[in-house]
């Protein structure tokens, strides 16, 4: 495919149908060199039509930004409620869990009404406030400086406490799920405390709606293989679900 205009139209059409595409795919489909494809992608990105990703291109921005929690709460709110409701079943017989920060994690706390005593460890002030008077729930609020954007603590005090606890399940929200980069969030300050929560837990459950897939935050918190469950909605492409399950993760689609 030597005609530049036709090649650009072809790339845009493929992206419209698939959402993202790799450079090797484009080389194979257009029969031009990798150098030419990279020039094509750069031209289209400069025009504001696509986003260049690692090894390919996407129609949506693969990099997340650190939004205030009140703003996040309005995004995909109904999906987050369904995800939270489905995730509660994973508590099982555990008597101690960690609930991370974020709007989907808060929805889980909102729906949590245990019939047996349960200790909830959390860095999130909103989660602690939601659960502090809930029957059968004992809350351990981690200490430290509160970040206004997330209403969650971060820093050495919280990390010190997490080094001295162990629990059955961690429910954690993320800003990005990338098959190469793993799980990430949009703030470096909270990346360390997320890693500490992961180390303190036997089972890791990621709560993430489909908009988080194919994106990366600035702070990586763990590899794909460190997580046992992802609870999400039905907007995730089947090819991504299949690859995640092939890599050992259980993907639960909330109804």
Residue pairs with C-beta under 8 A, 6 or more apart in sequence:
1 7
1 10
1 29
1 30
1 31
1 32
2 32
4 40
7 30
7 32
7 40
8 40
8 43
8 44
10 29
10 30
11 21
11 26
11 40
11 41
11 44
11 50
11 57
12 44
12 49
12 50
14 21
14 26
14 29
15 21
15 50
15 57
15 58
15 59
16 59
19 58
19 59
19 60
19 214
19 237
20 53
20 56
20 57
20 58
20 59
20 214
21 56
21 57
22 55
22 56
23 34
23 37
23 38
23 41
23 55
23 56
24 55
25 56
26 37
26 40
26 56
27 33
27 34
27 37
30 37
41 50
41 52
41 57
42 52
44 50
44 57
45 51
45 52
45 57
50 57
50 58
50 59
51 57
51 58
51 59
51 60
51 61
51 62
53 62
54 180
54 181
58 214
60 214
60 215
61 215
62 176
62 178
62 214
62 215
62 216
63 176
63 215
63 216
63 217
63 218
64 175
64 176
64 184
64 185
64 186
64 212
64 215
64 216
64 217
65 186
66 149
66 186
66 187
67 149
67 186
68 148
68 149
69 101
69 102
69 103
69 126
69 149
69 150
69 151
72 102
72 103
73 103
73 106
75 103
75 211
76 209
76 211
76 233
77 103
79 209
79 210
79 233
79 235
79 254
80 103
80 104
80 107
80 207
80 209
81 107
81 111
82 233
82 254
82 255
83 104
83 107
83 207
83 208
83 209
83 231
83 232
83 233
83 254
84 104
84 105
84 107
84 108
84 110
84 111
84 207
85 111
85 254
86 231
86 252
86 254
86 255
87 108
87 171
87 205
87 207
87 231
87 252
87 254
88 108
88 111
88 112
90 169
90 171
90 203
90 205
90 229
90 231
90 252
91 97
91 114
91 118
91 168
91 169
92 168
92 169
94 118
94 167
94 168
94 169
95 116
95 117
95 118
95 119
95 168
96 118
96 119
96 120
96 121
96 165
96 166
96 167
96 168
97 118
97 119
97 120
97 121
97 167
97 168
97 169
97 170
97 171
98 120
98 121
98 122
98 167
98 169
98 170
98 171
98 172
98 197
98 200
98 201
99 105
99 108
99 109
99 120
99 121
99 122
99 124
99 127
99 171
100 122
100 123
100 124
100 152
100 170
100 171
100 172
100 173
100 194
100 197
101 122
101 123
101 124
101 127
101 150
101 151
101 152
101 173
101 190
102 124
102 150
102 172
102 173
102 174
102 207
103 173
104 173
104 207
104 208
104 209
105 124
105 127
105 171
105 172
105 173
105 207
106 124
106 126
106 127
106 130
108 171
108 207
109 120
109 122
109 124
109 126
109 127
109 130
109 131
110 130
112 118
112 120
112 131
112 134
112 137
113 134
113 135
113 136
114 136
114 137
115 136
116 136
117 136
117 137
117 138
118 136
118 137
118 138
119 137
119 138
119 139
119 140
119 167
120 127
120 131
120 137
120 138
120 139
120 140
121 140
121 142
121 162
121 165
121 167
122 128
122 131
122 139
122 140
122 141
122 142
123 142
123 144
123 152
123 153
123 154
123 158
123 190
123 193
123 197
124 150
124 151
124 152
125 141
125 146
125 151
125 152
125 153
126 151
128 139
128 141
131 137
131 139
132 139
140 161
140 165
141 153
142 153
142 157
142 158
142 161
142 162
142 193
143 153
143 157
143 158
143 161
144 153
144 154
144 155
144 156
144 157
144 158
145 153
145 154
145 155
146 152
146 153
147 153
147 154
147 187
147 189
147 190
149 187
150 187
150 190
152 190
153 193
154 189
154 190
154 192
154 193
155 189
155 193
158 193
158 196
159 192
159 193
159 196
162 193
162 196
162 197
162 199
162 200
163 196
163 200
165 200
166 200
166 201
166 202
167 200
167 201
167 202
168 201
168 202
168 203
169 201
169 202
169 203
169 204
169 205
170 197
170 198
170 200
170 201
170 203
170 204
170 205
171 205
171 207
172 194
172 197
172 198
172 204
172 205
172 206
172 207
172 221
173 206
173 207
173 208
174 183
174 184
174 185
174 206
174 208
174 212
174 217
174 221
175 184
175 185
175 186
175 212
175 215
175 217
176 183
176 184
176 185
176 186
176 212
176 215
176 216
176 217
177 183
177 206
177 208
177 212
177 213
177 214
177 215
177 230
178 184
178 214
178 215
178 216
179 224
179 240
179 243
179 244
181 216
181 220
182 220
182 221
182 222
182 223
182 224
182 226
183 206
183 220
183 221
183 222
183 223
183 224
183 227
184 191
184 216
184 217
184 218
184 219
184 220
184 221
185 191
185 194
185 217
185 218
185 219
185 221
186 217
186 218
186 219
187 217
187 218
187 219
188 218
188 219
190 219
191 219
191 220
191 221
194 219
194 221
194 222
195 221
195 222
198 204
198 221
198 222
198 226
203 228
203 229
204 222
204 226
204 227
204 228
204 229
205 227
205 228
205 229
205 230
205 231
206 227
206 229
206 230
206 231
207 231
208 230
208 231
208 232
209 232
209 233
209 235
210 232
210 233
210 234
210 235
210 236
211 235
212 232
213 232
213 236
213 237
213 240
214 240
224 244
224 247
224 249
225 247
225 248
225 249
227 249
228 249
228 250
229 249
229 250
229 251
229 252
230 244
230 249
230 250
230 251
230 252
231 252
231 254
232 251
232 252
232 253
232 254
233 253
233 254
234 253
236 251
236 253
241 251
241 253
244 251
245 251
